[in-house]
Structures are given as structure tokens and as C-alpha cells.
Amino acid sequence: MKHVQSSDRTTLLLDYAWLPIGVLTARACFKHFIRGRVVGLDKDRNQFGFNDWYDYANLHKDQPCIASINEIWTLPTVAIVTERFFRKRRNKSYSFKELCVFYDHTCQICFDKFPKQQLSIEHVDPKSNGGTNFIENKTITCRKCNSKKGSQFPYYDKDGKMLQGTKIPHNYIFIDRSVIRPEWDDLVWVSDTNKEL
């Protein structure tokens, strides 16, 4: 077992069709699990409710758990909804952090990886030339490439392809690769940002 903080993202949340909805924190997972809003999948992909989980589930060696003074509770790493989860309608704008996750912190001109602090939003068709602020006109570049591009349009990446704006699939969920567990591999789609979607 692996003790986690209540704010750690531990559990992949799936809908009825086993499609990813998001990632739950340990606190949210425990709350929904104990209230019966989700069932947990064990190591063998068997479904268990909260009451049967502790008696019958086959757990991973690094199964996340949270503790109180008197008890330790293991948490499922994959959970399926048992009732409708209401999600707010997605705002069409995406944050800088979400774009960094989508592109795996990779500059879309030189294709090198950078920490978030060394990346910036690049408007493919610069706003100074009448370009829009829509997601289809935005991408992520390192500061050096951003500065080098300036207000040029069109601009080409290091492979000679014209720089493109972001095309995020309508059902894409933003999961930082650092929290993806091996048992999620066949359940989540991880974009290869150097290829067209």
C-alpha cells in the first residue's frame, strides 16, 4: 500500500461505457466510494462496492490508501460511476496549464520538452496581424522559439511543417502524464502531440 495525501489525484473515473471522465483526488474518491456513487475496479478488473472492497478485492502492491487515527482505507485506482455525475458544460477556452498537459510540455516548433515556466502560449496567426484568441489559433512554444517567431505568419516548425493551432477532441480530458498509472494504459488515450490528431 502507498499512503497518499487527500489532495493527490489517485483514481481514474470512468462512465458507464468505461470511457474516462476525469481523475479523482483521494478525498473525492473516498467520498464517492463510501456513498455508493462509484464502484472500484480491483487488480483483476472485478467491480466492488465499498462494503465488499475490503473483503474481496485483489489489490495492487502500490494501492493508494488514506488513513485516519484509527483506520486505513485503500482506494480503487479505477472507479466507475453508479449514478449520473453532472458535469459543468466545458468552457471553450483552455488554460495555459491545460495546453501544457495536452502537449506534454513540448515546444511545437523545436519539439524539445521544457518545464512550464519556460513555455508560453504562441498565437499561430499573431494577434498583432489580426489573429484570433481562439484555441484553434493557439499552441505552446518555448520562450526562445516564441521570440524567434515574432509576428511572422505562416511559420514553420523544425521539420518544415507549417505551425498549426490546437485541435483538442471534444471528449479529451486533461491528465498530467505524471499521475497516469500502468493499469490506466488501455483506458486513457494519451496524445502524441508531434502528430496530427
C-alpha positions as CSV (number, residue, x, y, z in Angstrom):
1,M,0.0,0.0,0.0
2,K,1.0,3.6,-0.7
3,H,-0.1,6.3,1.7
4,V,-1.3,9.4,-0.2
5,Q,-2.4,12.9,0.7
6,S,-6.2,13.6,0.4
7,S,-5.4,16.1,-2.4
8,D,-3.4,13.6,-4.5
9,R,-5.0,12.5,-7.8
10,T,-5.3,8.8,-7.4
11,T,-8.3,7.4,-9.2
12,L,-9.3,7.3,-12.9
13,L,-13.1,7.9,-13.1
14,L,-15.0,6.1,-15.9
15,D,-18.6,6.5,-17.1
16,Y,-21.0,3.6,-17.7
17,A,-19.3,2.8,-21.1
18,W,-15.8,2.7,-19.4
19,L,-14.8,6.0,-21.1
20,P,-12.7,8.4,-18.9
21,I,-14.5,11.3,-17.3
22,G,-11.6,12.6,-15.2
23,V,-9.3,11.8,-12.3
24,L,-10.4,12.0,-8.7
25,T,-8.4,13.1,-5.7
26,A,-8.1,10.6,-2.9
27,R,-10.7,12.6,-0.9
28,A,-13.2,12.7,-3.7
29,C,-12.7,9.0,-4.4
30,F,-13.3,8.1,-0.8
31,K,-16.4,10.3,-0.6
32,H,-18.0,8.9,-3.7
33,F,-16.9,5.3,-2.9
34,I,-18.4,5.3,0.6
35,R,-21.6,6.9,-0.6
36,G,-22.0,4.3,-3.4
37,R,-21.7,6.8,-6.3
38,V,-18.8,4.7,-7.7
39,V,-17.7,1.1,-7.7
40,G,-14.0,0.3,-7.6
41,L,-12.1,-2.0,-10.1
42,D,-9.5,-4.2,-8.4
43,K,-6.3,-5.5,-10.0
44,D,-8.3,-8.2,-11.9
45,R,-10.9,-5.6,-13.1
46,N,-13.6,-7.0,-10.9
47,Q,-16.1,-4.5,-9.7
48,F,-16.7,-4.0,-5.9
49,G,-18.7,-1.6,-3.9
50,F,-17.3,-0.1,-0.7
51,N,-18.6,-2.8,1.6
52,D,-17.1,-5.7,-0.4
53,W,-13.9,-3.9,-1.4
54,Y,-12.0,-4.7,1.8
55,D,-13.0,-8.4,1.9
56,Y,-12.7,-9.5,-1.7
57,A,-10.7,-7.0,-3.9
58,N,-7.3,-8.1,-5.3
59,L,-5.1,-5.0,-4.7
60,H,-2.0,-3.6,-6.4
61,K,1.2,-3.6,-4.4
62,D,1.2,0.2,-4.6
63,Q,-2.6,0.6,-4.0
64,P,-3.2,4.1,-2.7
65,C,-4.6,4.4,0.8
66,I,-5.6,7.2,3.2
67,A,-5.6,6.9,6.9
68,S,-7.3,8.4,9.9
69,I,-6.1,7.9,13.5
70,N,-7.9,4.6,13.8
71,E,-8.3,3.2,10.2
72,I,-6.6,2.8,6.9
73,W,-8.7,2.7,3.7
74,T,-7.4,1.5,0.4
75,L,-8.8,3.4,-2.6
76,P,-9.5,2.0,-6.1
77,T,-7.2,3.3,-8.8
78,V,-10.1,3.0,-11.3
79,A,-13.7,3.7,-10.4
80,I,-16.9,3.5,-12.5
81,V,-19.9,5.7,-11.8
82,T,-23.1,4.1,-10.5
83,E,-25.2,7.2,-10.8
84,R,-25.2,10.2,-13.0
85,F,-22.3,12.6,-12.5
86,F,-23.3,16.1,-13.5
87,R,-20.5,18.0,-15.2
88,K,-20.4,21.6,-16.0
89,R,-20.5,22.4,-19.7
90,R,-17.0,22.9,-20.9
91,N,-15.9,26.5,-21.5
92,K,-14.4,26.7,-25.0
93,S,-11.2,28.4,-23.7
94,Y,-8.4,26.3,-22.3
95,S,-5.9,27.4,-19.7
96,F,-2.1,27.6,-20.2
97,K,-1.7,24.7,-17.8
98,E,-4.1,22.5,-19.8
99,L,-2.3,23.3,-23.1
100,C,1.0,22.3,-21.4
101,V,-0.6,19.0,-20.3
102,F,-2.1,18.4,-23.8
103,Y,1.3,19.0,-25.5
104,D,3.2,17.2,-22.7
105,H,5.3,20.3,-22.1
106,T,6.7,20.1,-25.6
107,C,7.5,23.2,-27.8
108,Q,5.6,22.9,-31.0
109,I,8.4,24.5,-33.1
110,C,11.6,22.8,-31.8
111,F,9.9,19.7,-30.2
112,D,12.0,19.9,-27.1
113,K,10.5,19.4,-23.6
114,F,10.6,22.3,-21.1
115,P,9.2,23.0,-17.6
116,K,6.0,25.0,-17.7
117,Q,7.9,28.2,-16.6
118,Q,9.9,28.1,-19.9
119,L,6.9,27.7,-22.1
120,S,4.4,30.3,-23.4
121,I,1.3,30.5,-25.5
122,E,2.0,31.2,-29.1
123,H,-0.6,32.7,-31.4
124,V,-0.1,30.9,-34.8
125,D,-1.5,33.9,-36.6
126,P,-0.3,36.8,-34.4
127,K,-2.9,39.0,-32.7
128,S,-1.0,42.0,-34.0
129,N,-1.8,40.8,-37.5
130,G,-5.5,40.2,-36.7
131,G,-5.2,36.7,-35.4
132,T,-7.9,35.5,-33.0
133,N,-7.6,34.3,-29.4
134,F,-9.5,31.1,-30.1
135,I,-7.9,27.7,-29.3
136,E,-7.5,26.9,-33.0
137,N,-5.0,29.8,-33.2
138,K,-3.0,28.9,-30.1
139,T,-0.2,26.5,-29.4
140,I,2.7,26.1,-26.9
141,T,6.3,27.1,-27.7
142,C,9.4,27.6,-25.7
143,R,10.3,31.3,-25.0
144,K,13.2,31.1,-27.4
145,C,11.1,29.9,-30.3
146,N,8.3,32.3,-29.4
147,S,10.7,35.2,-29.5
148,K,12.3,34.0,-32.8
149,K,8.8,33.6,-34.5
150,G,7.7,37.1,-33.5
151,S,4.8,38.2,-35.7
152,Q,5.7,36.0,-38.7
153,F,2.8,34.1,-40.4
154,P,3.0,31.5,-41.7
155,Y,5.8,30.0,-39.6
156,Y,7.3,26.5,-39.9
157,D,8.5,24.1,-37.3
158,K,11.9,22.4,-37.3
159,D,10.5,19.6,-39.6
160,G,9.4,22.2,-42.2
161,K,5.7,21.8,-41.5
162,M,3.5,24.9,-41.1
163,L,2.8,25.7,-37.4
164,Q,-0.8,24.7,-36.5
165,G,-3.2,25.8,-33.9
166,T,-4.6,23.4,-31.3
167,K,-7.3,20.8,-32.2
168,I,-8.5,19.3,-28.9
169,P,-11.0,16.4,-29.3
170,H,-14.4,17.3,-27.7
171,N,-14.1,14.4,-25.2
172,Y,-10.5,14.9,-24.2
173,I,-9.7,15.0,-20.5
174,F,-6.6,16.6,-19.2
175,I,-4.5,14.2,-17.2
176,D,-0.9,15.0,-16.4
177,R,1.3,12.1,-17.5
178,S,3.0,12.1,-14.1
179,V,-0.2,10.7,-12.5
180,I,-1.1,8.0,-15.1
181,R,-0.8,4.6,-13.5
182,P,0.1,1.4,-15.5
183,E,-3.4,0.0,-15.1
184,W,-4.9,3.0,-16.9
185,D,-2.9,2.4,-20.1
186,D,-5.7,0.8,-22.0
187,L,-8.3,3.1,-20.6
188,V,-6.9,6.5,-21.4
189,W,-5.8,8.0,-24.7
190,V,-2.5,9.9,-24.4
191,S,-1.9,12.2,-27.3
192,D,1.2,12.1,-29.4
193,T,1.5,15.8,-29.8
194,N,4.0,15.6,-32.6
195,K,1.5,14.0,-34.9
196,E,-1.8,15.4,-36.2
197,L,-4.9,14.4,-34.2
